[in-house]
Amino acid sequence: MSTDLTCAPPVLLTGPILGGVVFALLSVTTTLYLTHDRDEAGGWGAMKSNEGYWPEPSADFDWCELNFVYTPYVAELWNSVTSLLFCVGPILLWSRTRDLQVRLNLALVIAIGLGSFAFHATLQYRDQLLDELPMITYIAHTVAMLSRKDVSCPPALWCGFVALWVLLFATAREDAAHRAGRVVMVLSFSGCFVWLAGSLATVTATLDKGDPGGGYVHTRRYQSGSLTVLISIVFWVTDNMGCAALHSLPFGLPYPQLHATVWHTGMSYVCFTLCEAVVGRHRQHAREVASAQSE
């Protein structure tokens, strides 16, 4: 039986439900991020080989993938390669807009992919910042674009982005100011993530309402994206907390590369969904402005 694309699809994960579930899951991930001890890591970090081109890992996280298995120049090959998936969505959407703010939003997702590649390839703390800072910049920028009527990012927020980048790169890792900046970054990321989870259903419904012949593409994208983000977070937690067990699966099964295959793949799709919403919201605003000027 064919699906009637003219009818609004049922939304199982409404904004309040998705926002509540994401809040609960991010409470776990945020706690893990802020309390993680890279020197202990359940004893797993000491079991990993670090004999490669790069110095001994200095990042907060040495992920579950074994280091320098395939080449001495890339610590975590699977995690590094799948990081580049973040670049695919923005490239596909790039020609659909000429607006500077929207293209900056797309460029930030590309920066996430490149920063994540550098982080997983080297496991150095400076490269970890190149992974984390584009993330908070992107998600806060996306919240601003989707929440503001004129679909823009205020100058004050850009000043905050610059201040955070300068603070973390200009101060030593052990400095109190540096640590405070990290806490602000992680908590802000979680807060923006929860806002998006709770608000995106309304945003996509509004976009589809303004395009009745569009087959509810934004709502359908929201449906798949909302399920993907929950699965991705659960597997991120599983990969971090069950690393030793995942490397000792029964029947000789190999480590499933959950961070690479689920987290990176899933979140690159989620970012693509958010980018589509930003592009769609800007187009909707442009139509509204054009309509008001013609009256």
N, C-alpha and C positions, 0 to 999 in steps of 0.2 A: 504494500500500500504506500503510495507516495505521500510525502509530508507537505502539508499546506503551508507554504511560507508566508501567506497573507495573514495568518492568524498569529497573535502574540503567543509565544511559547510560555509554558508555565515556568515560574522561577521558584525552584526549591530552596535555594540558599538566598533568602532576602537579605537586604542590607543589615538589619539588626542581628539576624542569625549569623551571617558570615562575619560581621564585625565582632560579635561575642566570641565565636570560635577562634578567630585569628588572635584576639586579645589573650585568650587562654593559652594558645600555643606560643605566642611571642613572649608571654611571661616566662615560659620555660627557656626559650632561646636567648632572651635578654639576660636571664640569670646565668646561663651557661657562658655567655660571652663575657660578662663582667666578672665572673668568679673563676674563669678558666685558669688553671695553673699549667703553663706550658712546660715547666720543668718536671711535673709529675705526669699529667695526662694519663692517669691510670696505669703508668708503666709502659704504655704503648710506644711513646716517643723514643724511649731508649732502645727499643727493639728494631727500629727502622735504620736502614743504611743511609748515610749521608755523604758517601764518598762520590763526589761529583765535582764539576767545574766551580760551582758556587760555594761560598763559605758555609760553615755549619749553620743550619736554620736559626734565624733570630726572630722570626715572626711569632706572634702569640699562638698561632695554630700551625701544627704540622699535621696535615689531614691524614685520613685513614689510608690513602693510596701509598704504596711503597715508593720510596724515593730512588731516582736514577736507575730505574730498571731497564729502560730502553736506550737511553743516551745520557752521557754525563753532563749535557748542557741543559736538560729539562728535568727538574726534580719530579714533578707529578705530570706525566705526559697526558693521561686521560683527562685530568682536571684542567690542564692547560688548553688542550685542543677544544674541549667542549665549552670553554669560556668564550670562544670566538663566536658561538651561536648567538650571543647577545647582539652581535653586529648585523645579523641577517635582517631582522625586522626593520630597524631604522633605514637600512639601505633600500628595502622594498618600498618604504613609505616616503622616502626623501623627495621624489618627484611629485608627490601629491600636495606639496605646499611650498610656498616661496616666503612665508613669513619667518622672520629671523628668530622670534621667540620659539616657535614650533620646531624649527630646525635645530636650535640649541637644545631643545628637549630630546630630539632624536640623537644629537651628537653626544649627549651625556650617557645614553645607553651604550653607544659605541665605546665611550671612555670606560664604562664599567667592564665591557668585554676585554678591552686591551689591558686594563689594570688588573683584572682577574687573571689574565694569561701571565702577566709579569709576576704576580704574586705566587701562583702555583708553580711557575717555572723555576723560581729562585728561592722561595720561602724566606725572603728577607723582609725585615720589618718595614723598611721604606716602601717596598713594593706592596706590602699589605695596606699601607695608607693609600696607595694609588688604586687599590681595589675598593676600600671602604669610603673614601671621600667622594668619589663620583656617585656612589650609591645614595648617600644622604643628600647630596646636591640634587640628584635626579628626582628622588622621591619627594623632596620638599618643593622642588620646582614644579612637579606634576600636580601636587596638591594646590599650589597657588594658581596654576593654569586652569584647573577644573573647578575651583571654588570661586574664582573671581568672575564677575559679570563680563569684564572686558577681555577675559582669557589672556592674562598677562602676569608676569612675575614682578612684584614691586621692587624698586631700587634698594629699599632697606633690606630685603631678603638677600639680594645679591651681595650687599655689604657684609651680611652675616656669613655667606658662603666664603667670601675672600678672607674674612677674619679667621674662620675656622681652619682653612687651608694653611694660612700663614702661621697660625699658632702651632699646629701640629708638625709642620715641617721646620719651623724655626726653633723649637724647644726640644730639649732632650727627653727621651722616653720616660725617665724617672722623675722629671720635674712635676710638681703638684699641678701647675697650669696645664701641662700636657695631659696628665691623667684626667683632670677635670674636663678638658676638651673632649677626650675620648668618651667619657660618661655622657656628656651633653649630646655627642654625635649618636651614640647607640640609643639613648632614650628618645631622641628626636626622630630617629629612623623608625623606631617601633611605634611612636605616636602617629606619625604620618601614614605608616602602613595600616594601622587600625582605622584611621580616618578614611583611607581609600577603600578598605574592605567594607566599611559601613555605608559609604556614599556612592560607590560606583554603580550599584543597581539603579539608583535614581538618575544618575547622570546618563547611563545608557538608555534608559526608558525615555528620557527627554530627547535624546538624539534621535531615537527611532520615531518618536511622535512627530518630530519635525521633518521626517522623511518616510511618510506612510507607504511608499512604494518600494522601500528598501529591503523588504523581507525580514525586518527586525534583526538585521545583521549584528548590531551592537549588543542587543540583549542576548542573542545566541552566543556571541563571543564572551560576554560576561559569564554566562552559564559554564562554558568550558574553562574559562580562566579562573573562576572561583573554585571549582573542583581541583584544578591543577595546583593552585597556591596551597591548598590544604594538604594535598598529597606531598608536595615538595617540602613543606615545613616538617611534616611528620618524618619523612625520610632523612632530612637534614639532622634531626634529633637522633634518629636511629643510627645513622652513620657515626655520629659523634659519641654517643653513649655505648654503642655496641660494637666498637671497632674490632676488639680482640675476637669476639664471637663471630663476626663476619669473615674474619680470616681463618676461622676454624670450622667451616660449615661441614656437615656430614656428607658422606659419599664422595669426598674429594672435590666438592664444588668450589669454583674459584670465587674470590672476593667480587661481589657484584658491582663495585664502583658506583655506589649510590649517590655520592656527591656529584659525580660527573654525569651519570645517566639520568638521574631524577632531578636533583636540585638545579643544576645548570640548565638542563633541557627544559624543565618545567618553568623556571623563573625567566628564562629568555622568552618563552611564549607569553607569560604574564606581562612582561615589559612590552612586548609587541601589542598586547591587548590594550594596555594603558596608553601607548603611543597612538593607537588607532582612535582611542577616545579623545585624546588631545587634538589630533588632526580634525576629527569630526566636530568637536566643540568649537574649534576656531572657524571652521567652515560655516557652522550654524550661526556664529556671531557675525561673520561677514555678511551672510544673507540678511540677518536682522538689521544690520546697519544700512545695507543697500536698500532694503524695503522702507526703512524710516526716511531715508533721503529722497526716495521717489514720491513720497506722499506730499 
